[in-house]
Every structure is written in C-alpha cells, then in structure tokens.
Amino acid sequence: MLVYQRLAQAFAASFQQVQWVILAYLLAITTLIVSIGRLGNITGRRRLLLAGIALFTVASVMCGLAPTLWLLIAARAVQGIGAAVMMALTMAFIGEMVPKAKTGSAMGLLGTMSAIGTALGPSLGGVLITGLSWRAIFLVNVPLGILTFLLAHRYLPIDRRAAKIERVGFDKVGTVLLALTLAAYALAVTMGRGNFGPLNMILLLVAVFGVRLFILAEAKAASPLIRLAMFRDPVLSACLIMSALVSTVMMATLVVGPFYLSRALGLDAAQVGLTLSVGPLVTALTGVPAGRLADRHGAQSTTIVGLLGMIAGFFMLSMMPTALGVPSYIAPMIIITVSYALFQTANNTAVMTDVRVDQRGAISGMLNLSRNLGLITGASAMGALFAFASAATDITTADPGAIATGMRITFAVAALLVVFASQSRLGAVRSQQCSKDDTGVIAL
C-alpha cells in the first residue's frame, strides 16, 4: 500500500491508474508462462533463461528511470516477461539436473528461496521507499540480476543440440489464443476491485470462448503448445487443479489477514506487518525438510498430509474467538504455512519427477500458470466473499465484530475448498492405481 501511495503522489495519479503497475506485471507472467516453457524446449532452456534474466535486469533499469506512469507500466510488462522466463524454466532445470531421488529436496529448496524473498520483500521495500524513493525498489534488482546472470552463465549446463528430426515448430496460433484467453480472464477477475460488472462478464465470456478455440486449435496443430493427451493422466490433472485451488485459498490469508489484524485485533501497521511475516518465515524454514519428506515417504503421501494440515488450520481460524488475540491467529497460520510448504513441494515433485525431457518446460509453465491463476482468482473471489460475509458496504470502515465474522466465514469456505482439493487428489490416486492393476503400467 505504501508503494501505491508513493507512486500516486509522484505521478499525480489515481489508485486505479497506479494499480496497473502491478497488474501489467502479473498479466505478462500469466499470459506467457506456458508459451515460454514450450519455447525453452525448442530454443534451449539455458539460452532462453539467460535472455530472460537479462531482459528482467534491463527492464528494472527502465522501471527505476521511468519519467511517466505509463512508461513505468510498460517497463513493468517487459519485466514481467523476464520474470515469466525465470519462473517457467527454473523448475524445468531442476527436473533435468537433479536425480529423481532428490527432486523433492530440490523443490523444497526452491520453495525456501521463494519464501525468503516473500518475507524480505515488504520490509526491504519499506526501508528503500522510506530512506530513498520508490525508484530504489526497482533499481535494487539490477545488481541482483547481474549476479544471477553471471552465476547462471557459469553453472548451468550447455543446451544439448537437438538432431533435426527432434526439432519441432512453435505453435504460433495456440500461443496467441492462449495469451489472449488468459489476459481476458485475468482482467475479468481483477478489474473493478471486487465489483463484478458488465465489462467483467464480457471478458469472462471472451475467456470461455477463447478456451474453446484454443482446444480446437491444439487438436489440429502439428506441434501443439500443450498436448491435450497429457490431461488424460489423472495425477497431472489433479495436481494442476489442486495447485490452483490451494493458491486461491492461500490468497485469503493475504486479503483477509491485514483487515482482521488491524480492525478486529487493533494492531498498528508495524505490528500487522510483523505478524504477517510469520507465514513466509515459517515456509522458508519448512521448505527443505518438506522436500526431504517427499523424497523419503513419497510425493503422494506428503501431498495428502499437507492438504489435511491446511484443512485443520483453516477450520481452526474459522472458530478462533477474537478474545484470544494475536496468538489465536498466529498458531493456526503456522499450521497452514507448514502444511502449504509440504503440499507445494510434494505436488511439484509429483509432477516433475517423471516428465519427459521435451515436456519439462511446458509442464513447468502449466504448474506456475495454475498457481498464478489461483492467486489472481483468490484475490478477487476470496476478497468478495470476505466483504459479503462481513455485511459491510465498505470493508475499510467495518466494525470489528463484522470483520471477525467475515474472517470466520471466509476461512470456513477456504477449508471446504481444500477438502475438495484433497478429494480430487485421492480420486486421482485411485484412478492411477486402477490403471496399474488393469494394464501393469500407468495410462498416460
């Protein structure tokens, strides 16, 4: 929120205009991440990842020096393209470079690094904005980007030159259709700040129509962006659905938490920030152990344990009385974040362990896409649910009792959604087991 305020002051802009600084970045990542994963399979992941790091670094300079708001928004979109490259290909590299027996540990380490960044981001950003200016939060990425580029250039394996018979074309039609469809959906659920109007409905219908066109195009493409036959694998389909659902409900902690802590529990801004940092810090500490558990006990079992822990944590939050104060919020959140780390690491491990080399980039992109779509959907849907459950016309001025009621209802719904996700996972496991029993191999 401090970033929004400083940008609005610097460019004499409204909140609706300033929010495009965030939205442009998210749209670029969401619309391109699957296509970039596929492109990495064709052009070489190392080459494309280095280009993505360089693009992100240059775009960070452009953001830091932008003289107008709209140039800043354009630079953020370019920065989002670079971020999409890094997100899509990093997980694919893990699947390629790490032995199967250690995939879980590697995924856990990746989750730990992400959580550390999430924990440090708000506090570091606040220090930079307060001590320097809003430009510093973009320019700080430049030395980090240069260091990342040098390390990737030094240690990543050289791309294997594929034989001509292995080379395939790039699905341009599918790429454009998917990008437009995802952009329409992302705009439908983010525009209007929770007010779903006619424009949102039109964009949602465009997204539905785009999905249909994309499926038809992929069925006819010689080298499809996404091979639709992959979704016949019940485990892959369940993992993608679970990733989206779990990300949706986890977004509720970011949407509801600040209002509940400040208005229902009466914490000031510093106390709210400190309390909210508990989640990412716990995730950072849990990532690597979660990966080792997935390697030792299997990704499927670890995934179920993570989902059950999240269900328990969300139900606890939905029943905690306000009179118990901050500990009544932190204790369930620790359970939720530990369980989320278990789920996320094991779910990614289950998908990436046995993926074919030529599909790693695309499937890694789909995993990241499912997570991003969940976060975008959660910000809108869980926020709207919270406002409705609080029965307040303006959630920022609602009384503490209404906020507490809204929190309990929202997290009860979140728990039920995770129950649905766990049932989806158990159903996929049973289906996979039936395929093994009938044919001796897993049907793909």
C-alpha positions as CSV (number, residue, x, y, z in Angstrom):
1,M,0.0,0.0,0.0
2,L,2.9,2.3,0.7
3,V,4.1,1.8,-2.9
4,Y,0.7,2.7,-4.2
5,Q,0.7,5.9,-2.2
6,R,4.2,7.0,-3.2
7,L,3.5,6.3,-6.9
8,A,0.2,8.1,-6.8
9,Q,1.9,11.1,-5.2
10,A,4.9,11.0,-7.7
11,F,2.7,10.9,-10.8
12,A,-0.4,12.7,-9.5
13,A,-2.4,9.6,-10.5
14,S,-5.4,7.8,-9.1
15,F,-5.3,4.4,-7.3
16,Q,-7.0,2.8,-10.3
17,Q,-4.2,4.1,-12.6
18,V,-1.4,3.1,-10.2
19,Q,-2.7,-0.5,-9.8
20,W,-1.7,-1.1,-13.4
21,V,1.9,-1.1,-12.3
22,I,1.2,-4.4,-10.5
23,L,-1.4,-5.6,-13.0
24,A,0.8,-5.2,-16.1
25,Y,3.5,-7.4,-14.4
26,L,1.0,-10.1,-13.4
27,L,-0.6,-10.1,-16.8
28,A,2.7,-10.6,-18.6
29,I,3.6,-13.5,-16.4
30,T,0.2,-15.2,-16.5
31,T,-0.3,-14.9,-20.3
32,L,3.2,-16.0,-21.4
33,I,4.5,-18.5,-18.9
34,V,3.2,-21.7,-20.7
35,S,4.4,-20.4,-24.1
36,I,7.8,-19.6,-22.7
37,G,8.1,-23.1,-21.2
38,R,7.4,-24.6,-24.6
39,L,9.8,-22.2,-26.3
40,G,12.6,-23.2,-23.9
41,N,12.2,-26.8,-25.1
42,I,12.7,-25.7,-28.7
43,T,15.4,-23.0,-28.5
44,G,17.3,-24.3,-25.5
45,R,16.5,-23.6,-21.8
46,R,19.9,-22.2,-20.9
47,R,19.9,-19.7,-23.7
48,L,16.4,-18.6,-23.1
49,L,16.9,-18.3,-19.3
50,L,19.9,-16.1,-19.8
51,A,18.0,-13.9,-22.1
52,G,15.1,-13.7,-19.6
53,I,17.4,-12.7,-16.8
54,A,19.0,-10.0,-19.0
55,L,15.6,-8.7,-20.0
56,F,14.4,-8.6,-16.4
57,T,17.5,-6.6,-15.4
58,V,17.2,-4.1,-18.2
59,A,13.5,-3.7,-17.5
60,S,14.3,-3.0,-13.9
61,V,16.6,-0.1,-15.0
62,M,13.7,1.2,-17.2
63,C,11.3,1.0,-14.3
64,G,13.7,2.9,-12.0
65,L,14.2,5.6,-14.5
66,A,10.7,5.9,-15.9
67,P,9.7,9.6,-16.2
68,T,5.9,8.9,-16.6
69,L,3.5,6.4,-15.1
70,W,2.6,4.8,-18.4
71,L,6.2,4.3,-19.3
72,L,6.6,2.6,-15.9
73,I,3.7,0.4,-16.6
74,A,5.2,-0.6,-20.0
75,A,8.5,-1.3,-18.4
76,R,6.8,-3.5,-15.7
77,A,5.1,-5.5,-18.5
78,V,8.6,-6.1,-20.0
79,Q,9.9,-7.0,-16.5
80,G,7.0,-9.5,-16.3
81,I,8.1,-11.2,-19.5
82,G,11.6,-11.7,-18.0
83,A,10.1,-13.0,-14.7
84,A,7.9,-15.4,-16.7
85,V,11.1,-16.9,-18.3
86,M,12.8,-17.3,-15.0
87,M,9.7,-18.9,-13.3
88,A,8.9,-21.3,-16.1
89,L,12.5,-22.5,-16.7
90,T,13.9,-22.7,-13.2
91,M,11.6,-25.6,-12.3
92,A,12.3,-27.3,-15.6
93,F,16.1,-27.1,-14.9
94,I,15.6,-28.8,-11.5
95,G,13.8,-31.7,-13.3
96,E,16.7,-32.0,-15.7
97,M,19.7,-31.6,-13.4
98,V,18.6,-33.2,-10.1
99,P,18.4,-37.1,-9.7
100,K,14.8,-38.4,-9.2
101,A,15.6,-39.4,-5.7
102,K,16.5,-35.8,-4.8
103,T,13.8,-34.0,-6.7
104,G,11.7,-33.3,-3.6
105,S,14.7,-31.7,-1.7
106,A,15.4,-29.5,-4.7
107,M,11.8,-28.4,-5.0
108,G,11.8,-27.7,-1.2
109,L,14.9,-25.5,-1.6
110,L,13.3,-23.6,-4.4
111,G,10.3,-23.0,-2.2
112,T,12.5,-21.8,0.6
113,M,14.2,-19.3,-1.6
114,S,10.8,-18.0,-2.8
115,A,9.6,-17.7,0.8
116,I,12.6,-15.8,1.9
117,G,12.0,-13.3,-0.9
118,T,8.4,-13.0,0.1
119,A,9.3,-12.4,3.7
120,L,12.0,-9.9,2.9
121,G,10.2,-8.1,0.2
122,P,7.7,-5.9,2.2
123,S,10.3,-5.0,4.9
124,L,13.1,-4.2,2.4
125,G,10.7,-2.4,0.1
126,G,9.5,-0.3,3.0
127,V,13.1,0.6,4.0
128,L,14.1,1.6,0.4
129,I,11.0,3.7,-0.1
130,T,11.3,5.5,3.2
131,G,15.0,6.0,3.0
132,L,15.4,6.7,-0.7
133,S,12.5,6.7,-3.1
134,W,10.1,4.4,-5.0
135,R,12.7,4.1,-7.7
136,A,15.0,2.2,-5.4
137,I,12.7,-0.8,-5.2
138,F,13.3,-1.4,-8.9
139,L,16.9,-0.4,-9.2
140,V,17.9,-2.8,-6.4
141,N,17.1,-5.6,-8.8
142,V,19.9,-4.5,-11.2
143,P,22.9,-5.8,-9.2
144,L,20.9,-8.9,-8.2
145,G,20.1,-9.5,-11.9
146,I,23.7,-9.1,-13.0
147,L,24.9,-11.5,-10.3
148,T,22.2,-14.0,-11.2
149,F,23.1,-13.8,-14.9
150,L,26.8,-14.5,-14.1
151,L,26.0,-17.4,-11.9
152,A,23.6,-18.9,-14.4
153,H,26.1,-18.5,-17.2
154,R,28.8,-20.1,-15.2
155,Y,27.0,-23.1,-13.7
156,L,24.0,-24.1,-16.0
157,P,24.7,-26.9,-18.4
158,I,25.1,-26.1,-22.1
159,D,22.0,-26.8,-24.1
160,R,22.1,-30.1,-25.9
161,R,21.9,-29.5,-29.7
162,A,18.9,-31.5,-30.9
163,A,19.0,-33.5,-34.1
164,K,16.9,-32.2,-36.9
165,I,14.4,-35.0,-36.5
166,E,13.8,-33.9,-32.9
167,R,13.2,-30.2,-33.7
168,V,9.6,-29.1,-33.8
169,G,7.9,-25.9,-34.8
170,F,6.5,-23.3,-32.5
171,D,2.7,-23.2,-32.2
172,K,2.1,-19.5,-33.0
173,V,-1.7,-19.8,-33.3
174,G,-2.0,-21.6,-30.0
175,T,0.3,-19.2,-28.3
176,V,-1.7,-16.1,-29.4
177,L,-5.0,-17.8,-28.4
178,L,-3.8,-18.8,-25.0
179,A,-2.3,-15.4,-24.3
180,L,-5.5,-13.6,-25.2
181,T,-7.6,-16.0,-23.3
182,L,-5.6,-15.7,-20.1
183,A,-5.4,-12.0,-20.5
184,A,-9.2,-11.8,-20.7
185,Y,-9.7,-14.0,-17.7
186,A,-7.1,-12.1,-15.6
187,L,-8.7,-8.8,-16.5
188,A,-12.2,-10.2,-15.7
189,V,-11.3,-11.1,-12.2
190,T,-9.0,-8.1,-11.3
191,M,-10.7,-5.1,-12.9
192,G,-13.3,-3.3,-10.7
193,R,-11.6,-4.1,-7.4
194,G,-14.2,-6.7,-6.4
195,N,-17.2,-5.2,-8.2
196,F,-18.2,-7.6,-11.0
197,G,-19.9,-5.5,-13.6
198,P,-20.9,-5.9,-17.3
199,L,-17.3,-5.5,-18.5
200,N,-16.1,-8.2,-16.2
201,M,-18.8,-10.6,-17.5
202,I,-17.9,-9.8,-21.2
203,L,-14.3,-10.5,-20.5
204,L,-15.2,-13.8,-18.7
205,L,-17.3,-14.9,-21.7
206,V,-14.4,-14.0,-24.0
207,A,-12.1,-16.2,-21.9
208,V,-14.6,-19.1,-22.1
209,F,-14.9,-18.7,-25.9
210,G,-11.1,-18.5,-26.1
211,V,-10.6,-21.8,-24.2
212,R,-12.9,-23.5,-26.7
213,L,-10.9,-22.0,-29.7
214,F,-7.6,-23.0,-28.1
215,I,-8.7,-26.6,-27.6
216,L,-9.8,-26.8,-31.3
217,A,-6.5,-25.2,-32.4
218,E,-4.4,-27.6,-30.3
219,A,-6.3,-30.6,-31.6
220,K,-5.3,-29.7,-35.2
221,A,-1.8,-28.3,-34.6
222,A,1.2,-30.3,-35.9
223,S,3.3,-29.2,-32.9
224,P,0.8,-28.1,-30.2
225,L,1.8,-25.7,-27.5
226,I,0.1,-28.1,-25.0
227,R,-0.5,-31.7,-25.8
228,L,-4.1,-32.3,-24.7
229,A,-3.4,-36.0,-24.3
230,M,-1.3,-35.1,-21.2
231,F,-4.6,-34.3,-19.3
232,R,-5.6,-38.0,-19.6
233,D,-3.1,-38.6,-16.8
234,P,-5.3,-38.2,-13.7
235,V,-2.4,-37.4,-11.5
236,L,-1.2,-34.5,-13.6
237,S,-4.7,-33.1,-14.0
238,A,-5.4,-33.4,-10.3
239,C,-2.0,-31.7,-9.4
240,L,-2.8,-28.7,-11.6
241,I,-6.4,-28.4,-10.2
242,M,-5.1,-28.7,-6.6
243,S,-2.4,-26.1,-7.3
244,A,-5.0,-23.6,-8.5
245,L,-7.4,-24.3,-5.7
246,V,-4.8,-24.2,-2.9
247,S,-3.3,-20.9,-4.3
248,T,-6.8,-19.5,-4.3
249,V,-7.5,-20.2,-0.7
250,M,-4.0,-19.2,0.4
251,M,-4.6,-15.8,-1.1
252,A,-7.4,-15.4,1.5
253,T,-4.6,-15.1,4.2
254,L,-3.2,-12.1,2.4
255,V,-6.6,-10.5,1.7
256,V,-8.3,-11.1,5.0
257,G,-5.3,-11.1,7.4
258,P,-4.5,-7.4,7.3
259,F,-8.1,-6.3,7.9
260,Y,-8.6,-8.8,10.7
261,L,-5.4,-7.9,12.5
262,S,-5.8,-4.2,12.2
263,R,-9.5,-3.7,12.7
264,A,-10.6,-6.7,14.7
265,L,-7.5,-7.1,16.9
266,G,-6.5,-3.4,16.9
267,L,-2.8,-3.8,15.7
268,D,-0.9,-0.9,14.2
269,A,0.8,-1.1,10.8
270,A,4.1,-2.3,12.1
271,Q,2.5,-5.0,14.2
272,V,0.4,-6.1,11.3
273,G,3.5,-6.4,9.1
274,L,5.4,-8.3,11.7
275,T,2.5,-10.7,12.3
276,L,2.0,-11.3,8.5
277,S,5.8,-12.1,8.1
278,V,5.4,-15.2,10.3
279,G,3.9,-17.1,7.4
280,P,6.7,-16.6,4.8
281,L,9.3,-17.2,7.5
282,V,7.8,-20.5,8.6
283,T,7.6,-21.5,4.9
284,A,11.2,-20.7,4.4
285,L,12.2,-22.9,7.4
286,T,9.9,-25.7,6.2
287,G,10.8,-25.9,2.5
288,V,13.9,-28.1,2.6
289,P,12.6,-30.5,5.3
290,A,9.3,-30.8,3.3
291,G,11.4,-31.8,0.2
292,R,13.2,-34.5,2.2
293,L,9.9,-35.9,3.5
294,A,8.6,-36.1,-0.1
295,D,11.8,-37.9,-1.2
296,R,11.6,-40.3,1.8
297,H,7.9,-41.1,2.1
298,G,6.7,-40.3,-1.5
299,A,5.1,-37.3,-3.1
300,Q,1.6,-38.6,-2.9
301,S,1.6,-39.3,0.8
302,T,3.2,-36.0,1.6
303,T,0.7,-34.1,-0.5
304,I,-2.2,-35.6,1.4
305,V,-0.6,-34.8,4.7
306,G,-0.1,-31.2,3.6
307,L,-3.7,-30.9,2.5
308,L,-5.1,-32.3,5.7
309,G,-2.9,-29.9,7.7
310,M,-4.3,-27.0,5.8
311,I,-7.9,-28.1,6.4
312,A,-7.2,-28.3,10.1
313,G,-5.6,-24.9,10.2
314,F,-8.3,-23.2,8.2
315,F,-11.1,-24.7,10.4
316,M,-9.2,-23.5,13.5
317,L,-9.1,-20.0,12.1
318,S,-12.8,-20.1,11.4
319,M,-13.6,-21.0,15.0
320,M,-11.0,-18.9,17.0
321,P,-12.5,-16.2,19.2
322,T,-11.2,-12.7,18.9
323,A,-10.7,-12.5,22.7
324,L,-7.7,-14.8,22.4
325,G,-5.8,-12.1,20.5
326,V,-2.8,-12.4,18.2
327,P,-1.8,-16.0,19.3
328,S,-5.1,-17.3,18.1
329,Y,-4.3,-16.1,14.6
330,I,-0.6,-17.0,14.5
331,A,-0.9,-20.6,15.8
332,P,-3.3,-21.7,13.0
333,M,-1.3,-19.8,10.4
334,I,1.8,-21.7,11.4
335,I,0.0,-24.9,10.8
336,I,-1.4,-23.7,7.5
337,T,2.0,-22.4,6.2
338,V,3.9,-25.6,7.3
339,S,1.2,-27.7,5.6
340,Y,1.3,-25.5,2.5
341,A,5.0,-26.0,2.2
342,L,4.5,-29.7,2.4
343,F,1.8,-29.6,-0.3
344,Q,3.6,-27.3,-2.7
345,T,6.9,-29.2,-2.6
346,A,5.3,-32.6,-2.9
347,N,2.8,-31.5,-5.6
348,N,5.6,-30.1,-7.7
349,T,7.7,-33.2,-7.1
350,A,4.9,-35.5,-8.2
351,V,4.5,-33.6,-11.5
352,M,8.2,-33.0,-12.4
353,T,9.8,-36.3,-11.4
354,D,8.9,-38.5,-14.4
355,V,8.3,-35.8,-17.0
356,R,9.7,-36.4,-20.5
357,V,12.6,-34.1,-21.4
358,D,10.7,-32.5,-24.3
359,Q,7.7,-31.7,-22.0
360,R,9.5,-30.3,-18.9
361,G,9.3,-26.6,-20.0
362,A,5.6,-26.8,-20.9
363,I,4.6,-28.7,-17.8
364,S,6.7,-26.4,-15.5
365,G,4.9,-23.5,-17.2
366,M,1.5,-25.0,-16.5
367,L,2.3,-25.6,-12.9
368,N,3.3,-21.9,-12.5
369,L,0.2,-20.9,-14.5
370,S,-2.1,-22.9,-12.3
371,R,-0.6,-21.2,-9.2
372,N,-0.8,-17.7,-10.7
373,L,-4.4,-18.2,-11.8
374,G,-5.2,-19.3,-8.3
375,L,-3.6,-16.2,-6.8
376,I,-5.4,-13.9,-9.2
377,T,-8.8,-15.7,-8.7
378,G,-8.3,-15.7,-4.9
379,A,-7.5,-12.0,-4.7
380,S,-10.9,-11.3,-6.3
381,A,-13.1,-14.2,-5.2
382,M,-11.9,-14.5,-1.6
383,G,-11.9,-10.7,-1.2
384,A,-15.5,-10.5,-2.5
385,L,-16.5,-13.4,-0.1
386,F,-14.9,-11.6,2.8
387,A,-16.8,-8.4,2.0
388,F,-20.1,-10.2,1.6
389,A,-19.6,-12.2,4.8
390,S,-18.8,-9.1,6.7
391,A,-22.1,-7.5,5.5
392,A,-20.3,-4.1,5.1
393,T,-20.6,-1.7,2.2
394,D,-17.0,-0.5,2.9
395,I,-14.8,-3.1,4.4
396,T,-12.2,-0.5,5.4
397,T,-14.6,1.1,7.8
398,A,-16.5,-2.0,9.0
399,D,-16.8,-2.6,12.8
400,P,-14.5,-5.2,14.5
401,G,-17.4,-7.7,15.0
402,A,-18.3,-7.7,11.3
403,I,-14.6,-8.1,10.3
404,A,-14.3,-11.1,12.7
405,T,-17.5,-12.7,11.3
406,G,-16.3,-12.2,7.8
407,M,-12.9,-13.8,8.6
408,R,-14.5,-16.9,10.1
409,I,-16.9,-17.5,7.2
410,T,-14.1,-16.9,4.6
411,F,-11.7,-19.3,6.2
412,A,-14.5,-21.9,6.7
413,V,-15.1,-21.8,2.9
414,A,-11.4,-22.0,2.4
415,A,-11.3,-25.2,4.4
416,L,-14.1,-26.7,2.4
417,L,-12.3,-25.9,-0.9
418,V,-9.1,-27.6,0.4
419,V,-11.4,-30.6,1.3
420,F,-12.5,-30.7,-2.3
421,A,-8.8,-30.5,-3.4
422,S,-7.9,-33.4,-1.2
423,Q,-10.8,-35.5,-2.6
424,S,-9.6,-34.7,-6.2
425,R,-6.1,-35.9,-5.2
426,L,-7.4,-39.1,-3.6
427,G,-9.6,-39.8,-6.7
428,A,-6.6,-39.4,-9.0
429,V,-4.5,-41.8,-6.9
430,R,-7.3,-44.4,-7.1
431,S,-7.6,-43.9,-10.8
432,Q,-3.9,-44.3,-11.3
433,Q,-3.9,-47.5,-9.2
434,C,-6.7,-48.9,-11.3
435,S,-4.7,-48.2,-14.4
436,K,-1.7,-50.0,-12.9
437,D,-3.9,-53.0,-11.9
438,D,-5.5,-53.4,-15.3
439,T,-2.5,-52.8,-17.6
440,G,0.6,-53.1,-15.4
441,V,1.6,-49.5,-16.4
442,I,0.3,-46.0,-15.8
443,A,-2.0,-44.8,-18.6
444,L,-0.8,-41.5,-20.0
